[in-house]
Amino acid sequence: MSVTQREIDAFQALVEKWLDERATAEEFAQIERAIVEHDELLEVYCDLVGVDATLSWQHRWLPKPAPADDGVLATMGEDLQTERARGGRARVALYRYAAAAVLLLIAGLAVTLWQRGGASQGPGAPQPNGSPEFATVTDTRGAVWEADAEPLGLGATLETGRLQLRAGVAELLTRSTATVSVLGPADVQMLGPNRCRLNSGRLVATVPEMAHGFTVETPAGTVVDLGTSFGVTVDRLGYTTVTVLQGSVEVRLADDDSAPVRLVAGEAARLALRERRVLPATFAATEYADVWTPHDALFGTGVGLQPGAADPHWRVTARSDDASFRARPATAESPIINVPETDTSRWISFDARGVVAVGVEVTFATTFDVAAGDTRQRIGMRYVVDNQLVAVRLNGETVPLTPKQMQDSTATGTLQRLNELLVIDRELAVGANTLEVVVRNTGGPQPTPVGLRAEFIRMQP
């Protein structure tokens, strides 16, 4: 059934309210229901989110336009309000004005660079819009800060400045969507949305495709991502050791114009600045086991799958609304929520849309093998659910969950990122082990999507 112009206008106003972070959980649920039920509204949603992302990007990273351009943009805003007052489809105006604004700002960027003699700004250069936020703190496990350093809690944002950690772990999500896990004691400085400097200590960078080229500077040189996860250590003597956990990187000595050295997964190198050489080093992933050792038997959800493809490692075993439901392979879900997916996990559900009624619980399960002598393990699970985590079971036994871990992710706004680490500390069985994750849909009153995204690391026992 087609929607009326009045319904389109009302839906657009609701999405704009959500984009302005003023929508309630119920209003967000209305958006979710609408885009599931009406393709026209899904198109409107995609249009508005795309324009909002473009304008947010240019506002944060492009230079401010000249005064004359500000006047043009102000006129655009007035015209847009007039268009809305006339009852027309304001999203058409949004297209036109957003495109013009971006063109004006790109022109402003060209003029700025020309005025500076053509010098370009690298990813670590100071940004022109004051002090932008380069990263957000997403985890602080056992974090102890240096006495003269400002303690940072979950959700704190980092601009240029140093993060000085005496002990524990602090995890950062950069604006480019790279994850940087800092292991204390360490001294780290964010230089830009896709660049940081490790002065001392250890870090692990996990870089999705959209953050390709993420760079870590050290006193001895630089490490550039080529699609990877890698660890970097700077010791007390200033030597830098690079360990490639996945993918590949390029390393280069400081003040060295020679070709960079490429390293691939399983390789490590030492940047010896005094000797002016990049030396082979012992591969030791255990140096970073507190934050990054992918589990060798537990697979993340939807790894490498396109929407609609069956997951060979995960299955859906039960639905609370269907007593006759038969277990089936989980399916890579078409993501409706704007969450960056990675090579290590994607959304899954019982089919590509995963739509169920409010209150329905869906059970996801995976089976993995453990060898004799390896049954004492601590498993770290990073996850996000749509909408509420109800239970986690290992071999039929319930894993304790905190109230925070069971919070509704729509109500708390955590659908946009993986949640804090859930640690499963249990004796495993020799042979097959089964992990179950139960998710409840709370998006009603009309049917909305339900899904799971999870990935696993192996922690030190």
N, C-alpha and C positions, 0 to 999 in steps of 0.2 A: 504494500500500500504506500503510495507516494505521500510525502509530507507537505504541509501547507507552508506558505511564506511566513506566516505568523510563527509556526513551529520552528522554522529555520532560524528566524530572528531570535526567538527565545533561547534556542540551543546555543546560538553564537554568543549571546550574552552570558550564558552559563559557562561556556568554555573560557571566555575572556576573564571571567571572575576567577576561574581555577588558575589560569595562567598568571593572574595577579596575586595568587596565593591567598585568596579571600574565600574560597569555596569550603563548605562544610563537607564532612564525610558523606552525608546523604546526597548532597549536590554532585559530588564526584561519582557516586553510584548511579545517579541519573544520567550522567554523561556516558558512563560505561554501558548502561542498558541501551541508550539511544544508538550508539555506534554499532552495537551488536544487531539491533533490530532493523536499522535503516541505513542502506548503503549511501544514500544522499547525505545523511548526517555524518557518516564516517568520512566522506569526501570533505565536508565542511571542516570537520575536526582536523584532518590532515593538513588542509590549507592553513588554518589558523596556527596550528603548532609549528608548521614549517616557517611561516612568516615570523612568528614570535622568536623562534630559534635564530633566524637570520638577523633580526633586529637586535637581539641580545648579544649576538656575536660581534656585530659591528659596533655596538655601544661599548662593549668591553675592550675590544682589541684594536679598533681603527682609530686614527687621530680624530680629534674634534674638528668639525668643518669650520671654514672661515665664517666671520660674522654674517656675510651676505647669505651664506648657505643656511645659517640658523634661521634667517627670516623666511627663506623658502620653506624650510621644514615647518616653521610655525604656521605658515599659510596652509601647508598640507594638513596639519592637525585641525585647523578651523574648517577646511573644506570637508574633512572626514566627518566631523561632528554634524555639519550641515547635511551630508549624505545620510547619516543615521537618522536625523530629525525628519527627513523626508520619507523614511520607512523603506528605503532601498536596501539592496543587499550590500551591506558595508564590507563584506569580505572581498567584493570586487574592487572597492576603493582601496582596501588594504593591499591587495596585489599591486595596484597602480602606484600607490604612494610608497610602499615598501621598496619596490623596484627602483623608483626615482631616488629614494633616500640612499639606498646602497650605492647607486651610481654616483651620486653627489659625494658620498664619503670616500669612495674609491678615487674619484677625481681629487679630493682633498689630500688623500694619501700620496698620489703621484706628485702633486704640487709640493707637499712637505718634503718628500725625498729629493725633488729637484732643487728645492731651496737649500738642502743640506749637502748639495754637491753629489747627489746620487748615492750616498751611503745608505745601505740597507740595515734594517734592524734584525739581528738574529733572534732566536727564540729566547735567549737569556738577557737581551737588552732591556733597560728600563722602559716601562710602558708609558705612553703619553697621557693617559687618562688618570693621572694621580697615582694612587696606590691600589691596584686591582688585587683581588683575592686569587692567588695562584693555586691554592690547595685547601682541602678540608680534612680535618682529623676525623677518621672513621673508626679508630680503635685505639685503646690505651691500656693494654693488658699489663698490669703491674708496673705502670710507668712511674718512675721517680725522676723528677727534674732537678737540674743543677740549682744550687742555692740562689744564684743570681739570675736564673731564667724564669720566665713567666710560665706557670703551669697551664697546660692546654687540655681542655676536656673534649668529649665527643661533640662534634659539630663546630668546633672552633675553626676559624679560617686563618690561613697564613698568607701574608704578603711577602715582600722582600724582608729578610731578617733571619736570624739563626734559631734553630731548634736544638736545644742542648739537653740531652737525655742522659741521666746518670745510670739508670737501670730500667729493665722492662722493655716493652715494645710500644711504639707509636706508629700507627698506620695512617698514611695520607692518601687521599684521592685527588690527583691533580686536575686542573681544568681541562687538560687534554685527555682525561680518563685513564691515565696510567696510575697504578697502585704502587706506592713506595712504602715499604715496611722498614722502619728504622729500629735497630737493635742496640740498646744502651750497653755501655756508655758510647755515645756518638754525638757528633756535632754536624748538623746539616743546615744548608741554606737554600731556600727556593730562589731561583734566579728568573724564572718565567713560568708560563703555563706548561711548558714541556721540557724544562731544564732545571737541574739542581746541582749543588756542590756539596760533596762529602769531604769535610775537613779532617775528620777522624772517625773511627768506628766502623760499623757495618750497616749495610742496607741491602734490601732485595727489591728490585723493580720488576713488576709484571706489566707488560705493555701490550694492550690490544691494538688492532690494526689502525684504528683512528688516531692513535698516539704514536704512530710509526716515526722513528727518529728521536725518541726521547733520549736525552743526553745527561750523563752524570759527569761532572767535572771533579777532579781531585787535584791535590798538589802535584801529582806526578803526570797527569794527562787527562784524557777524556775517554768515555765509553759511550758509543752511539748504538742505540737499538736498531736491529734489522728485523724485528718481529720476534719477540723473545721474552723470557724471564731470566734474569741474571743477578748474581750477587756481587757486591763490591766491598772490599775491606781496605781501610787505610790504617796502617799500623803506626806505632809511636815514632818510628824512624822516617815516616812519610812514604814508605813503599805502598803501592797499590796492587792488590790482587783481584783479578776479575775471574769469576766462575760462571760459566754459561750453563744454566739449568735447563733451558729449552730454547730452541731456535738458534739465532746467531747474533753476534755483535761485531762492531769494529772498534779497535782500541788504537790510541795514538798518544805518544809522549807529548808532554807540554812543550810548546815552542819548537815543534818538529814539523817540517813541511813535507817529509817523506810520506810515502803511501801508508795508509793505516794497515794494521794487522787484523785479519778476520779470524774470529773464533766461533766454533759451533758447539752445540750441546755436548756436554761431556768433556769439554776442554777448559783449561784455565791458563792464565798468564799473569806474570808479575811485571808491572811497569817500574823499572829501575831508573829513576831520573838521573841519579849520580853517574851511573854507568852508561846512560843514554841508550838503553836497550830494552826491548820487550822480551822477557825470558819465559820459557815454559815453566809452569807451576803444577803442583799436584792438585788434581780435581778433588775437592772436598765439599760436597754439598751439605754434609753434616754441620758445617760451620753456620748454616742458615736454617737448621732443622726446626727452630722455634717458629718460623714463619713460612717456610716454603720447602716442603718435600712432597710432591704430588704422591698420593697414595698409589701404590703399584698394583692394587687389585680393585679398588673402588673407583668407578668411573663417574665423572660429572654428568649431569643430565644433558641430553641432546647434543653431545659433543659432535661437531662437524656435520650436523644434519640441517637440511632445509625444511621449512614448514610443511607438515603433512607426512614426513618420512618417519618410519618406525624406529624407535630407539632399541638397539640390540641388547642394551644392558639394563634398561628400566622397564617395568611393567606396571599397569594399573590393576590392582587385585580386588578392589571393592568400591562400591558407591552406596552410601547410606539410603539412597532413594530407590534402589533397585536390588531386591533380595535375590533376583535370578541373574545378576550381573556376573559374567564369566571373565576371568583374568585375560588380559590381552596386552600386547606390547604398548608401551607409552608412545605418544606421537609428539614430534616437535611441533610446538604451538606457534601460531602467528602472533608475534608480540603486539599487544595493543598499547601497553604502557611503554613510555619512552625510556627503556632501560638499556644501556649499552650491553650487548651480548658479546661474549668473548670466545676464544678458541677452547676454553676450559669448561664452559657451561652455557646452556641455552634453555629457554622455557619448554616444558613438556606438559601435556595433559592427556586425557583419554582420546581426544581427536584434535584436529588442527584448530578448532575454535574453542573447545572445552567449556561450553556453556551449560550451566546447571542452575537450579532454583536456589534461592537463599536458604542457608542452613544446611545444605547438602555437604557431606564429608566424602572426600575421595582419598583412597589409600594408594600410595606409590611404593614400589618395592624394588630392591635390587639384591642380587646374590653374588657373593664374592668368596673366593677360596683363600684359606690360610694354612700355611705349612706347619708341621710339628716343630716346636721350638720357637715359633713366632706368634704365639697366641696372646702375649701381653703387649697390647698396643694402646696408644692414645690417638684417636681419630678426631681431626678437626673438620667440622662441616660449616662451610659458608653457604648461606641460603637466602632466598627471598621467596615469599609465597603470595599468592593471590587467592584469599586475603588473610587467612589466619592459620598459624601452625597449631595443631591440636595435640599431636602426640608424635613421639619418635620411639620406635621399638627396635631392639637388637636381639635377634633370635627369640622373639616373643616377649622379652622383658622390657618394661618401660624405662626409658631414659629420662631422668628428672629434668624438667624444664622450669625456668624462672618465669615469673609473670611478664617480664619484659620480652622474653623470647616468644611468648604466646600472645603478644599484643597484635591487634588488627593492623596490618601493614598499610591499609588504605587510610585509616584514622590517624596513624602516626606519620604518614608521608614517607614510609621507608620502601615503597615499591620502586623507587628510583635507584636503589643500590643494594648490594648484598649486605645482609645484616652482620652483626658481630659474630665471632666464632662460637659455635656450639661444640663443646668438647665432649666426646663420648669416651669415657674411661672405663672399659669393661674387659674382662677376660674373654677372648674369642674362642670358638671351637676349632678343632683341627678339621680341615675340610671346608664344607660349605657353611657360610654364615649369611643371614638375611637381615637387611636393614629396611625398615618400613617408616614412611613419613606420611602422616595423615594431615590433610589440609581441608579447612572449612571455607565455603563461600559465604561471605557476609555482605555481598554487594546488592542485595535485593531492593525492593520487593520483587522485581522482575528478574528472570534468569540472566546471569552475567558469567563471564569467564572465571574458571578456577585453574590454577596452575602451580608448578613448582620449578624452581631453578636452584641447583645445588652443585657444589664442587667440594673436593675433599683433599686434605693434606694429612701426612703422617707426622705426628709430633713425637718428641722424645718421651719415653715412658717415665 
